[in-house]
Amino acid sequence: MRSSAAAEVEAKAAPLEQVRIIQTPPTGGDAGSTYCLSYTGSSSGAEREAILLMGAAGYQCDDHLRFDPSGETSAFSTAAPECGSGSRPAVLSFAETGGWEGEVMYTCLTEQRGA
């Protein structure tokens, strides 16, 4: 059985998952907005392609972006984050769509479980 410290070191050493966002919400939301990804099944090189959803029902999501209920911390950052247990770091690149084009952002992804 691994210790929690060993699992934490392993999680920090995990490579960044690469996701290309091909569609974004019509508005940017705010720091208190919830975001998730719905994967299309396509890929572009090493990147998986996904649609970024805002305020979506859980059944529509494959992965959830990190969320701070206080609204003080955004789901997106400009540097690779340290993700908590059960989450994995990811870099999101945005296709030419919805005003986010050319952006590269980092986040933590947590797999959707249940409905």
URGI-V501038 format. One record per residue. RES is the residue in one letter. SS is DSSP state (helix for helix, strand for strand, loop for the rest). BURIAL is # if it has 9 or more other C-alpha atoms within 8 Angstrom, else .. D_LAST is the distance of its C-alpha to the last C-alpha in whole Angstrom. Layout:
BEGIN
res={RES | RES}
ss={SS | SS}
burial={BURIAL | BURIAL}
d_last={D_LAST | D_LAST}
END
This chain:
BEGIN
res={M | R | S | S | A | A | A | E | V | E | A | K | A | A | P | L | E | Q | V | R | I | I | Q | T | P | P | T | G | G | D | A | G | S | T | Y | C | L | S | Y | T | G | S | S | S | G | A | E | R | E | A | I | L | L | M | G | A | A | G | Y | Q | C | D | D | H | L | R | F | D | P | S | G | E | T | S | A | F | S | T | A | A | P | E | C | G | S | G | S | R | P | A | V | L | S | F | A | E | T | G | G | W | E | G | E | V | M | Y | T | C | L | T | E | Q | R | G | A}
ss={loop | loop | loop | helix | helix | helix | helix | helix | helix | helix | helix | helix | loop | loop | loop | loop | strand | strand | strand | strand | strand | strand | strand | loop | loop | loop | loop | loop | loop | loop | loop | loop | loop | loop | strand | strand | strand | strand | strand | strand | strand | strand | strand | strand | loop | loop | strand | strand | strand | strand | strand | strand | strand | strand | loop | loop | loop | helix | helix | helix | loop | loop | strand | strand | strand | loop | loop | loop | loop | loop | loop | loop | loop | loop | loop | loop | strand | loop | loop | loop | loop | loop | loop | loop | loop | loop | loop | strand | strand | strand | strand | strand | strand | strand | loop | loop | loop | loop | loop | loop | loop | loop | loop | strand | strand | strand | strand | strand | strand | strand | strand | loop | loop | loop | loop}
burial={. | . | . | . | . | . | # | # | . | . | # | . | . | . | . | . | # | # | # | # | # | # | # | # | # | . | . | . | . | . | # | # | # | # | # | # | # | # | # | . | . | . | . | . | . | . | # | # | # | # | # | # | # | # | . | # | . | . | . | . | # | # | # | # | # | # | # | # | . | . | # | . | # | # | # | . | # | . | . | # | # | . | # | . | . | . | # | # | # | # | # | # | # | # | # | # | # | # | . | # | # | . | . | # | # | # | # | # | # | # | . | # | . | . | .}
d_last={31 | 30 | 31 | 29 | 31 | 31 | 28 | 28 | 31 | 29 | 26 | 29 | 31 | 28 | 28 | 27 | 24 | 25 | 23 | 25 | 23 | 24 | 23 | 22 | 22 | 25 | 25 | 25 | 24 | 25 | 24 | 22 | 20 | 16 | 16 | 14 | 15 | 14 | 16 | 19 | 20 | 23 | 25 | 29 | 31 | 29 | 26 | 23 | 22 | 19 | 19 | 18 | 16 | 17 | 15 | 12 | 9 | 6 | 5 | 9 | 9 | 11 | 12 | 13 | 17 | 18 | 18 | 21 | 21 | 24 | 24 | 27 | 26 | 25 | 22 | 25 | 28 | 31 | 31 | 29 | 27 | 27 | 23 | 22 | 21 | 18 | 18 | 21 | 23 | 23 | 26 | 25 | 27 | 27 | 29 | 31 | 29 | 28 | 31 | 29 | 31 | 33 | 31 | 30 | 27 | 26 | 23 | 20 | 17 | 14 | 12 | 8 | 7 | 4 | 0}
END
